[in-house]
């Protein structure tokens, strides 16, 4: 059956073959002067309660045996003591499974075989306590979903509806290497507010107009004094000094792509891999997806699901041919994309923020830091 698209976008006909979604690009507008609000921890819950009247709230909270980013129920608070979650918060903007369109194949209905966009809730939302590395990751991913030529309407609308309130890492994990990946425990890119934990209060540094608007809704108004502001820089230096894990990336752009592709070390790197895909699912900068139609009777939905380059089916052609049918090819693809193809295409660093999740959760101890050093020091 042939399906055509029906959309609420203006100036677009009901029956078309290709559609381009155009959006005004609402960048994070920075504030002119630095403002730092002092928040008494005793007033933290009250402020979030006031905020919940105009924002959907998300944050790290315990779910079963792990901490995850989830929608917070009434009275539920972000757990700001957890170092890092197992999964990144990318699902808040980019759900693991997302219904995009619906359709009917019942030819007795006037709108049969027409894809209709499913309404979504893009009301304001706030992520309370996101780590700086995870916030920076959204900017890396945006280069894929929001380009001059193509814009993904679902990702962009969701991203622009979200205000990111960061929580600085005072005690980074031992697998973190964010300072070597263009990020850091007090990094501000991608954030609207940055919280620093100081004894019995938080210092909230306002970074954008979105952040200023959010804090206005909380009722927190006490301005921090200069001594408190100076403490932020001191804490930043202390936190960065605790990160001892390093990777070298300075030579990656100059390496010949074909030579790296054919390097002999890939067999060794991939030897223990079981193609479980854990590395890609915990990674905040992975963006691969699959789109499927699911039909039950005459009704159906078109949905997008996370996918992984580590799976054999990812590149399996309808003809039966698979250009990456061996696990070594798939492992190589993942690291070449993160550390070489992305570097060459965007010239803005690696596709990694150094969160260390793939290092901690790989069941066979494949370490991106080791692979990065192998690639960076490779000589053909």
VEXTI-931585 format. One record per residue (C-alpha): x, y, z; residue in one letter. Coordinates in steps of 0.2 Angstrom, whole numbers, padded with zeros to 4 digits, always signed. Layout:
BEGIN
[[X,Y,Z],a]
...
REM end
This chain:
BEGIN
[[+0000,+0000,+0000],x]
[[+0005,+0018,-0003],x]
[[+0005,+0030,+0011],x]
[[+0005,+0048,+0009],x]
[[+0008,+0061,+0023],x]
[[-0004,+0074,+0030],x]
[[+0003,+0087,+0042],x]
[[-0003,+0102,+0051],x]
[[+0012,+0112,+0044],x]
[[+0007,+0128,+0034],x]
[[+0008,+0129,+0015],x]
[[+0010,+0110,+0013],x]
[[-0003,+0100,+0003],x]
[[-0011,+0085,+0010],x]
[[-0004,+0073,-0003],x]
[[+0015,+0074,-0006],x]
[[+0030,+0063,-0008],x]
[[+0043,+0073,+0001],x]
[[+0042,+0085,+0015],x]
[[+0054,+0097,+0023],x]
[[+0051,+0104,+0040],x]
[[+0057,+0122,+0043],x]
[[+0059,+0130,+0060],x]
[[+0065,+0146,+0067],x]
[[+0081,+0141,+0076],x]
[[+0079,+0147,+0094],x]
[[+0097,+0146,+0101],x]
[[+0101,+0147,+0119],x]
[[+0102,+0166,+0122],x]
[[+0115,+0171,+0135],x]
[[+0112,+0184,+0148],x]
[[+0122,+0200,+0147],x]
[[+0128,+0200,+0164],x]
[[+0132,+0186,+0176],x]
[[+0119,+0183,+0190],x]
[[+0121,+0170,+0204],x]
[[+0107,+0166,+0215],x]
[[+0109,+0158,+0232],x]
[[+0097,+0145,+0236],x]
[[+0094,+0138,+0254],x]
[[+0093,+0119,+0253],x]
[[+0078,+0121,+0265],x]
[[+0069,+0130,+0251],x]
[[+0074,+0118,+0237],x]
[[+0058,+0108,+0238],x]
[[+0046,+0123,+0239],x]
[[+0054,+0131,+0224],x]
[[+0052,+0115,+0214],x]
[[+0034,+0114,+0219],x]
[[+0031,+0132,+0213],x]
[[+0041,+0127,+0197],x]
[[+0030,+0112,+0194],x]
[[+0015,+0123,+0190],x]
[[+0022,+0129,+0174],x]
[[+0035,+0116,+0170],x]
[[+0036,+0097,+0168],x]
[[+0050,+0092,+0179],x]
[[+0063,+0079,+0176],x]
[[+0078,+0073,+0185],x]
[[+0089,+0059,+0192],x]
[[+0080,+0047,+0203],x]
[[+0081,+0029,+0209],x]
[[+0072,+0016,+0199],x]
[[+0074,-0001,+0205],x]
[[+0093,-0004,+0207],x]
[[+0099,+0011,+0196],x]
[[+0097,+0029,+0195],x]
[[+0089,+0036,+0179],x]
[[+0082,+0052,+0172],x]
[[+0063,+0052,+0174],x]
[[+0048,+0063,+0175],x]
[[+0046,+0068,+0193],x]
[[+0030,+0065,+0202],x]
[[+0022,+0078,+0213],x]
[[+0033,+0080,+0228],x]
[[+0047,+0070,+0221],x]
[[+0064,+0078,+0220],x]
[[+0080,+0075,+0209],x]
[[+0093,+0065,+0218],x]
[[+0108,+0077,+0217],x]
[[+0119,+0065,+0227],x]
[[+0121,+0052,+0213],x]
[[+0137,+0054,+0203],x]
[[+0130,+0049,+0187],x]
[[+0115,+0039,+0180],x]
[[+0117,+0022,+0170],x]
[[+0108,+0029,+0155],x]
[[+0110,+0047,+0149],x]
[[+0095,+0059,+0149],x]
[[+0094,+0059,+0130],x]
[[+0078,+0050,+0131],x]
[[+0070,+0066,+0138],x]
[[+0072,+0075,+0121],x]
[[+0074,+0059,+0110],x]
[[+0063,+0045,+0117],x]
[[+0069,+0027,+0115],x]
[[+0053,+0023,+0106],x]
[[+0043,+0038,+0099],x]
[[+0026,+0037,+0089],x]
[[+0027,+0049,+0074],x]
[[+0012,+0046,+0063],x]
[[-0004,+0036,+0063],x]
[[-0014,+0029,+0049],x]
[[-0028,+0018,+0044],x]
[[-0029,+0005,+0029],x]
[[-0048,+0004,+0030],x]
[[-0054,+0010,+0013],x]
[[-0071,+0014,+0019],x]
[[-0064,+0029,+0029],x]
[[-0060,+0046,+0020],x]
[[-0043,+0047,+0027],x]
[[-0037,+0030,+0023],x]
[[-0018,+0028,+0018],x]
[[-0014,+0045,+0024],x]
[[-0001,+0047,+0038],x]
[[-0007,+0059,+0051],x]
[[+0005,+0067,+0063],x]
[[+0002,+0062,+0081],x]
[[+0000,+0076,+0093],x]
[[+0014,+0078,+0106],x]
[[+0016,+0088,+0122],x]
[[+0029,+0101,+0119],x]
[[+0025,+0112,+0134],x]
[[+0039,+0119,+0144],x]
[[+0050,+0106,+0154],x]
[[+0065,+0107,+0165],x]
[[+0079,+0094,+0168],x]
[[+0084,+0098,+0186],x]
[[+0102,+0091,+0190],x]
[[+0108,+0086,+0173],x]
[[+0127,+0084,+0173],x]
[[+0137,+0096,+0162],x]
[[+0144,+0082,+0151],x]
[[+0126,+0076,+0147],x]
[[+0121,+0094,+0143],x]
[[+0135,+0097,+0131],x]
[[+0131,+0080,+0122],x]
[[+0114,+0088,+0116],x]
[[+0124,+0101,+0107],x]
[[+0135,+0088,+0098],x]
[[+0119,+0078,+0094],x]
[[+0110,+0094,+0087],x]
[[+0123,+0094,+0073],x]
[[+0114,+0079,+0066],x]
[[+0096,+0083,+0069],x]
[[+0096,+0102,+0066],x]
[[+0106,+0106,+0050],x]
[[+0105,+0120,+0037],x]
[[+0098,+0107,+0025],x]
[[+0087,+0096,+0036],x]
[[+0078,+0099,+0052],x]
[[+0070,+0085,+0063],x]
[[+0054,+0093,+0069],x]
[[+0052,+0080,+0084],x]
[[+0069,+0082,+0091],x]
[[+0070,+0101,+0088],x]
[[+0053,+0105,+0096],x]
[[+0057,+0094,+0111],x]
[[+0074,+0101,+0113],x]
[[+0068,+0119,+0112],x]
[[+0055,+0116,+0125],x]
[[+0068,+0110,+0138],x]
[[+0077,+0120,+0150],x]
[[+0093,+0112,+0157],x]
[[+0098,+0115,+0175],x]
[[+0115,+0108,+0177],x]
[[+0123,+0101,+0193],x]
[[+0142,+0103,+0194],x]
[[+0152,+0087,+0197],x]
[[+0162,+0090,+0213],x]
[[+0167,+0072,+0214],x]
[[+0169,+0065,+0196],x]
[[+0169,+0047,+0193],x]
[[+0186,+0038,+0191],x]
[[+0181,+0034,+0173],x]
[[+0177,+0052,+0168],x]
[[+0189,+0060,+0155],x]
[[+0178,+0075,+0151],x]
[[+0192,+0088,+0152],x]
[[+0201,+0079,+0138],x]
[[+0185,+0078,+0128],x]
[[+0181,+0097,+0127],x]
[[+0170,+0097,+0142],x]
[[+0172,+0098,+0161],x]
[[+0164,+0095,+0178],x]
[[+0159,+0114,+0178],x]
[[+0156,+0115,+0160],x]
[[+0143,+0128,+0154],x]
[[+0139,+0124,+0136],x]
[[+0122,+0118,+0133],x]
[[+0116,+0123,+0151],x]
[[+0104,+0137,+0156],x]
[[+0108,+0136,+0174],x]
[[+0123,+0129,+0183],x]
[[+0121,+0123,+0201],x]
[[+0136,+0122,+0213],x]
[[+0134,+0113,+0229],x]
[[+0140,+0123,+0244],x]
[[+0137,+0116,+0261],x]
[[+0119,+0120,+0266],x]
[[+0115,+0130,+0250],x]
[[+0116,+0130,+0231],x]
[[+0124,+0143,+0220],x]
[[+0114,+0145,+0204],x]
[[+0123,+0153,+0190],x]
[[+0111,+0160,+0177],x]
[[+0118,+0157,+0159],x]
[[+0104,+0160,+0147],x]
[[+0087,+0169,+0146],x]
[[+0078,+0153,+0148],x]
[[+0087,+0150,+0164],x]
[[+0083,+0167,+0170],x]
[[+0064,+0164,+0166],x]
[[+0065,+0147,+0175],x]
[[+0072,+0154,+0191],x]
[[+0060,+0168,+0191],x]
[[+0046,+0155,+0192],x]
[[+0054,+0146,+0208],x]
[[+0054,+0162,+0219],x]
[[+0072,+0160,+0223],x]
[[+0078,+0178,+0223],x]
[[+0093,+0180,+0235],x]
[[+0108,+0186,+0226],x]
[[+0125,+0178,+0230],x]
[[+0139,+0189,+0236],x]
[[+0156,+0191,+0228],x]
[[+0164,+0179,+0240],x]
[[+0152,+0165,+0236],x]
[[+0154,+0168,+0217],x]
[[+0173,+0167,+0219],x]
[[+0170,+0150,+0227],x]
[[+0163,+0143,+0211],x]
[[+0180,+0146,+0202],x]
[[+0189,+0138,+0216],x]
[[+0178,+0123,+0216],x]
[[+0179,+0121,+0198],x]
[[+0198,+0120,+0199],x]
[[+0197,+0107,+0213],x]
[[+0185,+0096,+0203],x]
[[+0196,+0097,+0187],x]
[[+0211,+0092,+0197],x]
[[+0202,+0076,+0202],x]
[[+0201,+0070,+0184],x]
[[+0216,+0060,+0181],x]
[[+0210,+0050,+0166],x]
[[+0216,+0057,+0150],x]
[[+0215,+0054,+0131],x]
[[+0225,+0062,+0117],x]
[[+0215,+0068,+0102],x]
[[+0226,+0081,+0094],x]
[[+0232,+0070,+0079],x]
[[+0216,+0062,+0074],x]
[[+0211,+0075,+0061],x]
[[+0228,+0073,+0052],x]
[[+0227,+0054,+0051],x]
[[+0223,+0047,+0034],x]
[[+0205,+0039,+0035],x]
[[+0209,+0024,+0024],x]
[[+0225,+0020,+0034],x]
[[+0215,+0021,+0050],x]
[[+0201,+0010,+0043],x]
[[+0214,-0003,+0038],x]
[[+0224,-0003,+0054],x]
[[+0228,-0020,+0061],x]
[[+0223,-0016,+0079],x]
[[+0205,-0017,+0075],x]
[[+0205,-0036,+0077],x]
[[+0212,-0035,+0094],x]
[[+0200,-0021,+0099],x]
[[+0185,-0031,+0094],x]
[[+0191,-0048,+0100],x]
[[+0181,-0048,+0116],x]
[[+0165,-0039,+0110],x]
[[+0149,-0048,+0111],x]
[[+0139,-0035,+0101],x]
[[+0127,-0032,+0115],x]
[[+0125,-0013,+0111],x]
[[+0127,-0007,+0129],x]
[[+0140,+0006,+0124],x]
[[+0128,+0014,+0111],x]
[[+0113,+0014,+0123],x]
[[+0121,+0022,+0137],x]
[[+0130,+0035,+0127],x]
[[+0123,+0052,+0127],x]
[[+0130,+0056,+0109],x]
[[+0123,+0041,+0100],x]
[[+0109,+0046,+0088],x]
[[+0106,+0031,+0077],x]
[[+0088,+0026,+0074],x]
[[+0076,+0014,+0065],x]
[[+0059,+0019,+0058],x]
[[+0045,+0005,+0057],x]
[[+0027,+0004,+0053],x]
[[+0017,-0007,+0065],x]
[[+0000,-0012,+0059],x]
[[-0014,-0021,+0069],x]
[[-0029,-0025,+0058],x]
[[-0033,-0009,+0048],x]
[[-0024,+0003,+0061],x]
[[-0006,+0007,+0062],x]
[[+0008,+0018,+0068],x]
[[+0024,+0024,+0061],x]
[[+0037,+0024,+0075],x]
[[+0055,+0028,+0078],x]
[[+0066,+0018,+0089],x]
[[+0084,+0019,+0095],x]
[[+0095,+0008,+0085],x]
[[+0114,+0003,+0086],x]
[[+0128,+0001,+0074],x]
[[+0134,-0014,+0085],x]
[[+0119,-0025,+0079],x]
[[+0121,-0036,+0063],x]
[[+0103,-0030,+0057],x]
[[+0108,-0012,+0057],x]
[[+0116,-0013,+0040],x]
[[+0107,-0029,+0033],x]
[[+0100,-0025,+0016],x]
[[+0083,-0031,+0009],x]
[[+0093,-0040,-0004],x]
[[+0101,-0051,+0010],x]
[[+0118,-0043,+0008],x]
[[+0126,-0035,+0024],x]
[[+0142,-0024,+0021],x]
[[+0146,-0025,+0040],x]
[[+0142,-0044,+0044],x]
[[+0157,-0046,+0055],x]
[[+0159,-0039,+0073],x]
[[+0176,-0032,+0069],x]
[[+0168,-0021,+0056],x]
[[+0155,-0015,+0068],x]
[[+0167,-0011,+0082],x]
[[+0178,-0001,+0070],x]
[[+0163,+0009,+0063],x]
[[+0158,+0014,+0081],x]
[[+0175,+0021,+0085],x]
[[+0179,+0028,+0068],x]
[[+0162,+0038,+0069],x]
[[+0165,+0044,+0086],x]
[[+0184,+0048,+0084],x]
[[+0187,+0051,+0065],x]
[[+0172,+0054,+0054],x]
[[+0164,+0066,+0066],x]
[[+0181,+0075,+0068],x]
[[+0183,+0077,+0049],x]
[[+0165,+0082,+0046],x]
[[+0162,+0095,+0059],x]
[[+0180,+0100,+0064],x]
[[+0174,+0103,+0082],x]
[[+0182,+0089,+0092],x]
[[+0177,+0071,+0095],x]
[[+0159,+0064,+0096],x]
[[+0161,+0061,+0114],x]
[[+0160,+0071,+0131],x]
[[+0170,+0059,+0142],x]
[[+0156,+0054,+0153],x]
[[+0164,+0037,+0155],x]
[[+0148,+0027,+0154],x]
[[+0154,+0015,+0140],x]
[[+0169,+0012,+0150],x]
[[+0160,+0007,+0166],x]
[[+0146,-0003,+0158],x]
[[+0155,-0013,+0144],x]
[[+0153,-0031,+0150],x]
[[+0170,-0036,+0142],x]
[[+0180,-0020,+0146],x]
[[+0182,-0012,+0129],x]
[[+0189,+0005,+0134],x]
[[+0186,+0020,+0122],x]
[[+0201,+0029,+0130],x]
[[+0213,+0015,+0125],x]
[[+0205,+0015,+0107],x]
[[+0207,+0034,+0106],x]
[[+0225,+0033,+0110],x]
[[+0228,+0019,+0098],x]
[[+0220,+0029,+0084],x]
[[+0229,+0046,+0089],x]
[[+0246,+0038,+0089],x]
[[+0244,+0027,+0074],x]
[[+0257,+0027,+0061],x]
[[+0254,+0019,+0044],x]
REM end
